Amino acid sequence: MKRVKKMSVLRRARHSFRPVFGGLGRPASTAVGATIASTVLDLAKPWPAAFVIDRVLAGGDASRGDVVLLIAAGVVSGAIGLVGGQLSFLSSLKAAEVAKTATTRLRRMVFEHLNRLALPFHASSRTGDLLIRLIGDVALVRDLLFTSWITLLDFGLQLVGLVVIMAILDPPVVAALAGPLLYLWVTSRESAREMKAAVRLQRKSQGAAAAMAAETLSQIRVIKAYGAEDLAVSTFNETSVKEEGEGFRAARIGADIERRMEGLAGWGSGIVLAVGGLRVLAGAITVGDLVVLVSYGKSLFKPLRKLSAEIARLAKAAAVTERILDILDREPEDPRLGAGVSSFRGEIEFRDVQYGYSPHRRVLDGASLVIPEGRLVALVGANGEGKSTVLSLLLRLFEPEGGQISIDGRSIAEFRLDEYRRRMAYVPQDLRLFAGSVADNIRFGKPDATDVEISAAVGAAHFADVVGRLCGGMATELGEGGATLSGGEARRLMLARAAARQADVLLLDEPFAGLDPESRPAVARSIRGIAAGRTTIVVAHGDLDDLDPDMVVRLRDGKLEAYQPLLATGL
């Protein structure tokens, strides 16, 4: 990985994104071949006119043979345009096929990699910025890898062909253009560097604006409750103004490139006309040659202008590619490493476990505890002590800094991550439901669950009465985040999802959070229903009578202390 980072952005991109072009060799080759053929025909366009001027019109009187040649030249000219148009269409079509397929694959690759990255990466990243990289930046990466190179090939071949043919026809004309062409090349390279820097800052600002917008919309209830709409809008506007400034800088650089191109195009055409005209008067070239030279001279700056635009576009693509590579360069979790596991009895042991978010904030400091299999355990403690972190360590979302967590006598680090987590069911503190039906949300816990298993999970979570009240039953569509359900109903649906997983260990984080006293007994019945026969850890606050745990564990000063249930009240 370090070796890859030392490569140029383009080489790193080719190294990392090679798989997305698998099987696309035929359409890519067709696009390249059609581009080359179309470019050759473009170079041939002025020659029928030159032929007519020198061979047909130069004599003054037109014979029958001259008329035939004139008509033939017109047919050839029309055929060149017709065939060239078809080739251009074929090139664009195949290039689009490659680009669209590669973009979809690349976006899928980045999305999969994001899902494979460990939780600390996501904890330190902003969702909006990741979305900008996934949706917007990926499309520009495609330009760096393929689309822009087809354009560069097209106009690069045109440029080389024009210069070579002009040099063959009359070298002094090409020599007269050397100065403007050299000036354009030097300034374009400098502009490309400036464009890359500007776009890098612009995309970073866009990511910040998107992150702020996503955060605001996800917290819209809180914002409205506090009457903070104006503050939210003001903060977003400040972020947007910064992005606008960076975007304007990039636009100014692009406009400056275009301005130089237009000015040089005018000077170039004038130079070709003046020098070429003098060469005709000197008898060095024919009038037909001058027609070709003038046509090429006018065409010469079109590919140069397009090349400059593509260089600027590539500079943008290179800037955003670094943002994508920053994600892909991070090592993902490998869910297949370790020993396989088909089931757990569920005996959990913490042995001198150490963990902290910083050297000055220790969550676990030599924590030791044994939880017998099949117990319903209440984990209590003051706010901020790290109760949710204990669950995260059990889920292997974080790794202990010292000590060991074991299950059934074996370190949890020994097991394959995918199979290990498959034996766990987790219900987070926040209400986490997805758009879709009730059945879809329950089946999220086990995508291949049968209808019988789903019904059993509904029964175990005591959720059947809620389903019966819904107008569509299990097919009822939920709003975003499960907004169509009450807090207690949403909790019970999440518990049904956990039950459908048929896991050996259940981890429930604050399942009573935000519930009114009337909803607590129903949720407690759901917990006891799905916990039967399984080791279950419930992060809880306050009165535990509804839960009726087998064991109470308190987290205090980085230690785990077990209590008898009768002593739980008032902890």
ZIWO-V693015 format. One line per field, one symbol per residue. ss: DSSP state (~ for helix, > for strand, _ for the rest). burial: b if it has 16 or more other C-alpha atoms within 10 Angstrom, else e. A space follows every 50 residues. Layout:
# ZIWO-V693015
ss=???
burial=???
This chain:
# ZIWO-V693015
ss=_~~~~___~~~~~~~~~~~~~___~~~~~~~~~~~~~~~~~~~~__~~~~ ~~~~~~~______~~~~~~~~~~~~~~~~~~~~~~~~~~~~~~~~~~~~~ ~~~~~~~~~~~~~~~~__~~~~~___~~~~~~~~~~~~~~~~~~~~~~~~ ~~~~~~~~~~~~~~~~~~~_~~~~~~~~~~~~~~~~~~~~~~~~~~~~~~ ~~~~~~~~~~~~~~~~~~_~~~~~~___~~~~~~~~~~~~~~~~~~~~~~ ~~~~~~~~~~~~~~~~~~~~~~~~~~~~~~~_____~~~~~~~~~~~~~~ ~~~~~~~~~~~~~~~~~~~~~~~~~~~~__________>________>>> >>>>>>>>__>>>>>>>>>>>____>>>>>______~~~~~~~~______ _>>>>>>__>>~~~>_~~~~~~_>>>>________>>~~~~~~_______ ~~~~~~~~~~___~~~~~~___~~~_>>_~~~____~~~~~~~~~~~~~~ ____>>>>>_______~~~~~~~~~~~~~~~___>>>>>___________ >>>>>>__>>>>>_~~~____
burial=eeeeeeeebbebbeeebeebbeeeeebbebbbebbbbbbbbbbebbbbbb bbbeebeeeeeeeeebeebbeebeebbeebbeebeebbbbbbebbbbbbe ebbebbbebbbebbeebbbeeeeeebbbbbbbbbebbbbbbbbbbbbbbb bbbbbbbbbebbbebbeebbeebbeebeeeeeebeeebeebbebbbbbbb bbbbbbbbbbbbbbebeeeeeebeeeeeeeebeeebeebbebbeebbebb eebbeebbeebeebbeebbebbbebbbebeeeeebbbbbbbbbbbbbbbb bbbbbbbbbbbbbbbbbbbbbbbbbebbbeebeeeeebeeeeebebbbbb bbbbbbeeeeeebbbbbbbebbbbbbbbbbbeeebbbbbbbbbbbbebeb eeebbbbeeeebbebbbbbbbbbbbbbbbebebbebbbbbbbbbbbeebe eebbbbbbbbbbbbebbeeeeeebebbbeeebeeeebbbbbbbbbbbbbb bbbbbbbbbbbbbeeeeebbbbbbbbbbbbbebbbbbbbbbeebeebbbe bbbbbbbbbbebeebeebeee
